[in-house]
Amino acid sequence: MDDTIQAARGQAFGPVTRNRVFRDQMTAGAICLWMPRLHAASAVELKRAGFAEARDGKTTPPLGLFDRARVKLWLEAMARQFQGVRTWMP
């Protein structure tokens, strides 16, 4: 993993990953799944849109072409990232 990504995660999630309960769960066999970063997150949030709506240009006004592409790539990355645990999710 890229050192920059590792450092950013450590800074953002350090209080959680250093927590004794989290560490105990990891030691007991839990797995930690990291979501890929969504670079268009603020654009989606401003629209108060679902991810499929944002990807498909069904917001008013629609997200720009690049942000829609970013959401599409993120959804594909999410599907790959969570493929091994898909049956755990509702």
A tleap script that builds the chain and sets N, CA, C and O, in Angstrom:
source leaprc.protein.ff14SB
mol = sequence {
  NMET ASP ASP THR ILE GLN ALA ALA ARG GLY
  GLN ALA PHE GLY PRO VAL THR ARG ASN ARG
  VAL PHE ARG ASP GLN MET THR ALA GLY ALA
  ILE CYS LEU TRP MET PRO ARG LEU HIE ALA
  ALA SER ALA VAL GLU LEU LYS ARG ALA GLY
  PHE ALA GLU ALA ARG ASP GLY LYS THR THR
  PRO PRO LEU GLY LEU PHE ASP ARG ALA ARG
  VAL LYS LEU TRP LEU GLU ALA MET ALA ARG
  GLN PHE GLN GLY VAL ARG THR TRP MET CPRO
}
set mol.1.N position { 0.839 -1.178 0.000 }
set mol.1.CA position { 0.000 0.000 0.000 }
set mol.1.C position { 0.879 1.235 0.000 }
set mol.1.O position { 1.942 1.263 0.620 }
set mol.2.N position { 0.428 2.233 -0.690 }
set mol.2.CA position { 1.135 3.508 -0.784 }
set mol.2.C position { 1.303 4.110 0.613 }
set mol.2.O position { 0.352 4.141 1.394 }
set mol.3.N position { 2.512 4.589 0.927 }
set mol.3.CA position { 2.794 5.169 2.239 }
set mol.3.C position { 1.924 6.391 2.514 }
set mol.3.O position { 1.548 6.635 3.660 }
set mol.4.N position { 1.603 7.154 1.482 }
set mol.4.CA position { 0.762 8.336 1.651 }
set mol.4.C position { -0.634 7.933 2.099 }
set mol.4.O position { -1.210 8.553 2.994 }
set mol.5.N position { -1.173 6.895 1.476 }
set mol.5.CA position { -2.502 6.406 1.863 }
set mol.5.C position { -2.465 5.886 3.293 }
set mol.5.O position { -3.352 6.180 4.094 }
set mol.6.N position { -1.434 5.115 3.606 }
set mol.6.CA position { -1.281 4.568 4.955 }
set mol.6.C position { -1.232 5.691 5.987 }
set mol.6.O position { -1.875 5.599 7.032 }
set mol.7.N position { -0.477 6.745 5.703 }
set mol.7.CA position { -0.354 7.863 6.637 }
set mol.7.C position { -1.687 8.591 6.790 }
set mol.7.O position { -2.066 8.957 7.902 }
set mol.8.N position { -2.393 8.801 5.694 }
set mol.8.CA position { -3.691 9.478 5.752 }
set mol.8.C position { -4.687 8.659 6.565 }
set mol.8.O position { -5.432 9.211 7.374 }
set mol.9.N position { -4.702 7.351 6.354 }
set mol.9.CA position { -5.597 6.489 7.138 }
set mol.9.C position { -5.230 6.536 8.615 }
set mol.9.O position { -6.100 6.612 9.483 }
set mol.10.N position { -3.934 6.490 8.886 }
set mol.10.CA position { -3.486 6.534 10.274 }
set mol.10.C position { -3.913 7.807 10.970 }
set mol.10.O position { -4.311 7.789 12.135 }
set mol.11.N position { -3.830 8.910 10.253 }
set mol.11.CA position { -4.228 10.192 10.827 }
set mol.11.C position { -5.740 10.259 11.018 }
set mol.11.O position { -6.214 10.693 12.068 }
set mol.12.N position { -6.491 9.835 10.017 }
set mol.12.CA position { -7.941 9.941 10.078 }
set mol.12.C position { -8.567 8.925 11.031 }
set mol.12.O position { -9.512 9.245 11.753 }
set mol.13.N position { -8.039 7.702 11.031 }
set mol.13.CA position { -8.685 6.631 11.778 }
set mol.13.C position { -7.872 6.122 12.963 }
set mol.13.O position { -8.265 5.157 13.619 }
set mol.14.N position { -6.743 6.766 13.240 }
set mol.14.CA position { -5.887 6.346 14.338 }
set mol.14.C position { -6.606 6.176 15.658 }
set mol.14.O position { -6.400 5.169 16.334 }
set mol.15.N position { -7.454 7.134 16.056 }
set mol.15.CA position { -8.155 6.958 17.329 }
set mol.15.C position { -9.010 5.679 17.368 }
set mol.15.O position { -9.192 5.085 18.431 }
set mol.16.N position { -9.519 5.272 16.235 }
set mol.16.CA position { -10.323 4.048 16.186 }
set mol.16.C position { -9.425 2.819 16.197 }
set mol.16.O position { -9.628 1.901 16.992 }
set mol.17.N position { -8.425 2.804 15.304 }
set mol.17.CA position { -7.596 1.604 15.164 }
set mol.17.C position { -6.663 1.386 16.359 }
set mol.17.O position { -6.171 0.277 16.566 }
set mol.18.N position { -6.422 2.435 17.140 }
set mol.18.CA position { -5.612 2.270 18.353 }
set mol.18.C position { -6.462 1.903 19.566 }
set mol.18.O position { -5.929 1.568 20.624 }
set mol.19.N position { -7.766 1.964 19.413 }
set mol.19.CA position { -8.668 1.661 20.514 }
set mol.19.C position { -8.534 0.192 20.922 }
set mol.19.O position { -8.433 -0.690 20.070 }
set mol.20.N position { -8.534 -0.057 22.217 }
set mol.20.CA position { -8.356 -1.409 22.733 }
set mol.20.C position { -9.442 -2.357 22.232 }
set mol.20.O position { -9.141 -3.502 21.896 }
set mol.21.N position { -10.678 -1.915 22.175 }
set mol.21.CA position { -11.766 -2.777 21.710 }
set mol.21.C position { -11.533 -3.179 20.254 }
set mol.21.O position { -11.701 -4.346 19.901 }
set mol.22.N position { -11.150 -2.232 19.417 }
set mol.22.CA position { -10.857 -2.527 18.015 }
set mol.22.C position { -9.712 -3.532 17.914 }
set mol.22.O position { -9.818 -4.530 17.201 }
set mol.23.N position { -8.629 -3.270 18.623 }
set mol.23.CA position { -7.467 -4.165 18.571 }
set mol.23.C position { -7.819 -5.563 19.066 }
set mol.23.O position { -7.380 -6.556 18.487 }
set mol.24.N position { -8.615 -5.645 20.143 }
set mol.24.CA position { -9.042 -6.952 20.655 }
set mol.24.C position { -9.860 -7.713 19.617 }
set mol.24.O position { -9.699 -8.923 19.458 }
set mol.25.N position { -10.728 -7.008 18.920 }
set mol.25.CA position { -11.544 -7.658 17.891 }
set mol.25.C position { -10.684 -8.140 16.727 }
set mol.25.O position { -10.909 -9.228 16.195 }
set mol.26.N position { -9.719 -7.348 16.338 }
set mol.26.CA position { -8.815 -7.763 15.265 }
set mol.26.C position { -8.008 -8.991 15.684 }
set mol.26.O position { -7.809 -9.908 14.886 }
set mol.27.N position { -7.552 -9.010 16.915 }
set mol.27.CA position { -6.805 -10.163 17.434 }
set mol.27.C position { -7.687 -11.408 17.467 }
set mol.27.O position { -7.209 -12.525 17.265 }
set mol.28.N position { -8.977 -11.203 17.724 }
set mol.28.CA position { -9.920 -12.321 17.799 }
set mol.28.C position { -10.340 -12.832 16.421 }
set mol.28.O position { -11.098 -13.797 16.330 }
set mol.29.N position { -9.858 -12.199 15.351 }
set mol.29.CA position { -10.143 -12.708 14.011 }
set mol.29.C position { -11.006 -11.817 13.137 }
set mol.29.O position { -11.307 -12.170 11.997 }
set mol.30.N position { -11.407 -10.661 13.661 }
set mol.30.CA position { -12.185 -9.737 12.822 }
set mol.30.C position { -11.298 -9.267 11.665 }
set mol.30.O position { -10.070 -9.301 11.753 }
set mol.31.N position { -11.934 -8.835 10.599 }
set mol.31.CA position { -11.171 -8.268 9.488 }
set mol.31.C position { -11.572 -6.813 9.319 }
set mol.31.O position { -12.711 -6.430 9.589 }
set mol.32.N position { -10.637 -6.026 8.878 }
set mol.32.CA position { -10.874 -4.602 8.662 }
set mol.32.C position { -10.969 -4.366 7.156 }
set mol.32.O position { -10.044 -4.686 6.409 }
set mol.33.N position { -12.068 -3.818 6.731 }
set mol.33.CA position { -12.267 -3.514 5.319 }
set mol.33.C position { -12.223 -2.004 5.134 }
set mol.33.O position { -12.942 -1.263 5.804 }
set mol.34.N position { -11.378 -1.564 4.226 }
set mol.34.CA position { -11.248 -0.134 3.949 }
set mol.34.C position { -12.005 0.198 2.682 }
set mol.34.O position { -11.867 -0.477 1.662 }
set mol.35.N position { -12.800 1.238 2.757 }
set mol.35.CA position { -13.497 1.719 1.565 }
set mol.35.C position { -12.516 2.514 0.719 }
set mol.35.O position { -11.700 3.263 1.257 }
set mol.36.N position { -12.587 2.360 -0.599 }
set mol.36.CA position { -11.764 3.223 -1.459 }
set mol.36.C position { -12.202 4.680 -1.269 }
set mol.36.O position { -13.350 4.949 -0.916 }
set mol.37.N position { -11.297 5.593 -1.500 }
set mol.37.CA position { -11.625 7.009 -1.353 }
set mol.37.C position { -12.471 7.461 -2.530 }
set mol.37.O position { -12.173 7.159 -3.686 }
set mol.38.N position { -13.534 8.192 -2.213 }
set mol.38.CA position { -14.393 8.767 -3.250 }
set mol.38.C position { -14.018 10.233 -3.414 }
set mol.38.O position { -14.359 11.068 -2.576 }
set mol.39.N position { -13.318 10.538 -4.492 }
set mol.39.CA position { -12.845 11.899 -4.706 }
set mol.39.C position { -13.973 12.876 -5.036 }
set mol.39.O position { -13.778 14.089 -4.960 }
set mol.40.N position { -15.124 12.372 -5.394 }
set mol.40.CA position { -16.269 13.241 -5.683 }
set mol.40.C position { -17.246 13.275 -4.510 }
set mol.40.O position { -18.399 13.671 -4.681 }
set mol.41.N position { -16.807 12.873 -3.339 }
set mol.41.CA position { -17.711 12.776 -2.186 }
set mol.41.C position { -18.410 14.093 -1.869 }
set mol.41.O position { -19.614 14.105 -1.613 }
set mol.42.N position { -17.679 15.189 -1.883 }
set mol.42.CA position { -18.311 16.467 -1.537 }
set mol.42.C position { -19.362 16.858 -2.573 }
set mol.42.O position { -20.397 17.425 -2.223 }
set mol.43.N position { -19.105 16.558 -3.842 }
set mol.43.CA position { -20.091 16.875 -4.885 }
set mol.43.C position { -21.360 16.050 -4.695 }
set mol.43.O position { -22.466 16.564 -4.865 }
set mol.44.N position { -21.207 14.777 -4.345 }
set mol.44.CA position { -22.374 13.916 -4.111 }
set mol.44.C position { -23.116 14.390 -2.865 }
set mol.44.O position { -24.345 14.459 -2.856 }
set mol.45.N position { -22.371 14.712 -1.825 }
set mol.45.CA position { -23.000 15.164 -0.587 }
set mol.45.C position { -23.776 16.465 -0.789 }
set mol.45.O position { -24.878 16.620 -0.262 }
set mol.46.N position { -23.208 17.389 -1.542 }
set mol.46.CA position { -23.909 18.653 -1.804 }
set mol.46.C position { -25.240 18.441 -2.513 }
set mol.46.O position { -26.190 19.196 -2.305 }
set mol.47.N position { -25.303 17.415 -3.348 }
set mol.47.CA position { -26.551 17.108 -4.067 }
set mol.47.C position { -27.520 16.322 -3.201 }
set mol.47.O position { -28.692 16.175 -3.547 }
set mol.48.N position { -27.027 15.814 -2.063 }
set mol.48.CA position { -27.833 14.939 -1.199 }
set mol.48.C position { -28.388 13.779 -2.024 }
set mol.48.O position { -29.565 13.428 -1.941 }
set mol.49.N position { -27.502 13.208 -2.812 }
set mol.49.CA position { -27.895 12.178 -3.777 }
set mol.49.C position { -27.404 10.809 -3.356 }
set mol.49.O position { -26.434 10.679 -2.610 }
set mol.50.N position { -28.078 9.810 -3.839 }
set mol.50.CA position { -27.572 8.459 -3.729 }
set mol.50.C position { -26.454 8.282 -4.751 }
set mol.50.O position { -26.338 9.057 -5.700 }
set mol.51.N position { -25.645 7.265 -4.548 }
set mol.51.CA position { -24.498 7.074 -5.434 }
set mol.51.C position { -24.930 6.695 -6.850 }
set mol.51.O position { -24.337 7.165 -7.821 }
set mol.52.N position { -25.943 5.861 -6.977 }
set mol.52.CA position { -26.417 5.477 -8.318 }
set mol.52.C position { -27.000 6.691 -9.040 }
set mol.52.O position { -26.778 6.867 -10.238 }
set mol.53.N position { -27.743 7.526 -8.317 }
set mol.53.CA position { -28.281 8.754 -8.921 }
set mol.53.C position { -27.158 9.661 -9.400 }
set mol.53.O position { -27.209 10.204 -10.503 }
set mol.54.N position { -26.149 9.816 -8.559 }
set mol.54.CA position { -25.019 10.675 -8.923 }
set mol.54.C position { -24.307 10.124 -10.152 }
set mol.54.O position { -23.993 10.870 -11.079 }
set mol.55.N position { -24.056 8.828 -10.158 }
set mol.55.CA position { -23.369 8.182 -11.290 }
set mol.55.C position { -24.158 8.342 -12.581 }
set mol.55.O position { -23.584 8.584 -13.642 }
set mol.56.N position { -25.477 8.204 -12.487 }
set mol.56.CA position { -26.327 8.201 -13.676 }
set mol.56.C position { -26.782 9.592 -14.112 }
set mol.56.O position { -27.537 9.716 -15.077 }
set mol.57.N position { -26.336 10.638 -13.416 }
set mol.57.CA position { -26.704 11.998 -13.794 }
set mol.57.C position { -28.146 12.333 -13.471 }
set mol.57.O position { -28.744 13.182 -14.133 }
set mol.58.N position { -28.720 11.680 -12.460 }
set mol.58.CA position { -30.133 11.876 -12.124 }
set mol.58.C position { -30.315 12.799 -10.925 }
set mol.58.O position { -31.273 12.659 -10.166 }
set mol.59.N position { -29.396 13.738 -10.760 }
set mol.59.CA position { -29.545 14.761 -9.736 }
set mol.59.C position { -29.906 16.060 -10.436 }
set mol.59.O position { -29.759 16.182 -11.652 }
set mol.60.N position { -30.383 17.034 -9.657 }
set mol.60.CA position { -30.760 18.316 -10.241 }
set mol.60.C position { -29.926 19.409 -9.618 }
set mol.60.O position { -30.040 19.656 -8.417 }
set mol.61.N position { -29.088 20.074 -10.398 }
set mol.61.CA position { -28.618 19.682 -11.732 }
set mol.61.C position { -27.707 18.463 -11.618 }
set mol.61.O position { -27.222 18.152 -10.530 }
set mol.62.N position { -27.474 17.780 -12.720 }
set mol.62.CA position { -26.615 16.589 -12.678 }
set mol.62.C position { -25.178 16.944 -12.297 }
set mol.62.O position { -24.711 18.059 -12.530 }
set mol.63.N position { -24.501 15.979 -11.714 }
set mol.63.CA position { -23.069 16.137 -11.474 }
set mol.63.C position { -22.378 16.285 -12.810 }
set mol.63.O position { -22.884 15.829 -13.835 }
set mol.64.N position { -21.225 16.923 -12.798 }
set mol.64.CA position { -20.453 17.048 -14.023 }
set mol.64.C position { -19.935 15.696 -14.485 }
set mol.64.O position { -19.924 14.726 -13.726 }
set mol.65.N position { -19.517 15.647 -15.710 }
set mol.65.CA position { -19.045 14.415 -16.335 }
set mol.65.C position { -17.933 13.747 -15.528 }
set mol.65.O position { -17.958 12.532 -15.331 }
set mol.66.N position { -16.964 14.524 -15.061 }
set mol.66.CA position { -15.833 13.942 -14.340 }
set mol.66.C position { -16.249 13.384 -12.985 }
set mol.66.O position { -15.797 12.309 -12.592 }
set mol.67.N position { -17.112 14.114 -12.265 }
set mol.67.CA position { -17.562 13.609 -10.968 }
set mol.67.C position { -18.429 12.363 -11.147 }
set mol.67.O position { -18.348 11.440 -10.336 }
set mol.68.N position { -19.249 12.320 -12.185 }
set mol.68.CA position { -20.034 11.111 -12.450 }
set mol.68.C position { -19.111 9.937 -12.742 }
set mol.68.O position { -19.363 8.823 -12.282 }
set mol.69.N position { -18.051 10.171 -13.495 }
set mol.69.CA position { -17.086 9.105 -13.790 }
set mol.69.C position { -16.375 8.651 -12.511 }
set mol.69.O position { -16.128 7.460 -12.322 }
set mol.70.N position { -16.047 9.608 -11.634 }
set mol.70.CA position { -15.402 9.248 -10.370 }
set mol.70.C position { -16.314 8.369 -9.517 }
set mol.70.O position { -15.860 7.401 -8.905 }
set mol.71.N position { -17.601 8.712 -9.480 }
set mol.71.CA position { -18.556 7.902 -8.718 }
set mol.71.C position { -18.680 6.511 -9.338 }
set mol.71.O position { -18.735 5.518 -8.613 }
set mol.72.N position { -18.722 6.428 -10.649 }
set mol.72.CA position { -18.803 5.133 -11.329 }
set mol.72.C position { -17.596 4.262 -10.989 }
set mol.72.O position { -17.752 3.087 -10.658 }
set mol.73.N position { -16.404 4.829 -11.067 }
set mol.73.CA position { -15.196 4.081 -10.743 }
set mol.73.C position { -15.173 3.672 -9.273 }
set mol.73.O position { -14.714 2.580 -8.939 }
set mol.74.N position { -15.661 4.534 -8.403 }
set mol.74.CA position { -15.705 4.230 -6.979 }
set mol.74.C position { -16.668 3.076 -6.705 }
set mol.74.O position { -16.347 2.174 -5.930 }
set mol.75.N position { -17.836 3.097 -7.329 }
set mol.75.CA position { -18.784 2.003 -7.138 }
set mol.75.C position { -18.200 0.675 -7.619 }
set mol.75.O position { -18.412 -0.362 -6.991 }
set mol.76.N position { -17.477 0.707 -8.717 }
set mol.76.CA position { -16.826 -0.511 -9.214 }
set mol.76.C position { -15.743 -0.971 -8.238 }
set mol.76.O position { -15.605 -2.167 -7.983 }
set mol.77.N position { -14.976 -0.027 -7.694 }
set mol.77.CA position { -13.933 -0.371 -6.719 }
set mol.77.C position { -14.552 -0.921 -5.436 }
set mol.77.O position { -14.008 -1.844 -4.829 }
set mol.78.N position { -15.683 -0.361 -5.025 }
set mol.78.CA position { -16.382 -0.863 -3.837 }
set mol.78.C position { -16.834 -2.301 -4.058 }
set mol.78.O position { -16.701 -3.137 -3.164 }
set mol.79.N position { -17.361 -2.591 -5.228 }
set mol.79.CA position { -17.812 -3.951 -5.526 }
set mol.79.C position { -16.642 -4.932 -5.448 }
set mol.79.O position { -16.783 -6.030 -4.910 }
set mol.80.N position { -15.494 -4.537 -5.982 }
set mol.80.CA position { -14.304 -5.404 -5.908 }
set mol.80.C position { -13.827 -5.556 -4.463 }
set mol.80.O position { -13.513 -6.662 -4.022 }
set mol.81.N position { -13.774 -4.452 -3.736 }
set mol.81.CA position { -13.248 -4.446 -2.371 }
set mol.81.C position { -14.075 -5.352 -1.453 }
set mol.81.O position { -13.520 -6.036 -0.593 }
set mol.82.N position { -15.382 -5.357 -1.633 }
set mol.82.CA position { -16.267 -6.084 -0.732 }
set mol.82.C position { -16.765 -7.402 -1.315 }
set mol.82.O position { -17.672 -8.025 -0.761 }
set mol.83.N position { -16.179 -7.825 -2.422 }
set mol.83.CA position { -16.605 -9.046 -3.086 }
set mol.83.C position { -16.556 -10.253 -2.144 }
set mol.83.O position { -17.474 -11.074 -2.148 }
set mol.84.N position { -15.514 -10.367 -1.352 }
set mol.84.CA position { -15.354 -11.516 -0.472 }
set mol.84.C position { -16.320 -11.556 0.698 }
set mol.84.O position { -16.469 -12.598 1.338 }
set mol.85.N position { -16.982 -10.440 0.992 }
set mol.85.CA position { -17.907 -10.396 2.125 }
set mol.85.C position { -19.309 -9.965 1.686 }
set mol.85.O position { -20.126 -9.563 2.514 }
set mol.86.N position { -19.573 -10.048 0.431 }
set mol.86.CA position { -20.863 -9.593 -0.099 }
set mol.86.C position { -22.034 -10.284 0.585 }
set mol.86.O position { -23.077 -9.664 0.795 }
set mol.87.N position { -21.879 -11.561 0.938 }
set mol.87.CA position { -22.986 -12.292 1.565 }
set mol.87.C position { -23.255 -11.805 2.980 }
set mol.87.O position { -24.311 -12.107 3.537 }
set mol.88.N position { -22.325 -11.056 3.579 }
set mol.88.CA position { -22.545 -10.516 4.916 }
set mol.88.C position { -23.421 -9.274 4.913 }
set mol.88.O position { -23.951 -8.877 5.951 }
set mol.89.N position { -23.570 -8.663 3.746 }
set mol.89.CA position { -24.237 -7.346 3.675 }
set mol.89.C position { -25.711 -7.499 3.313 }
set mol.89.O position { -26.099 -8.405 2.575 }
set mol.90.N position { -26.520 -6.588 3.851 }
set mol.90.CA position { -27.963 -6.632 3.521 }
set mol.90.C position { -28.208 -6.268 2.076 }
set mol.90.O position { -29.355 -6.253 1.629 }
savepdb mol mol.pdb
quit
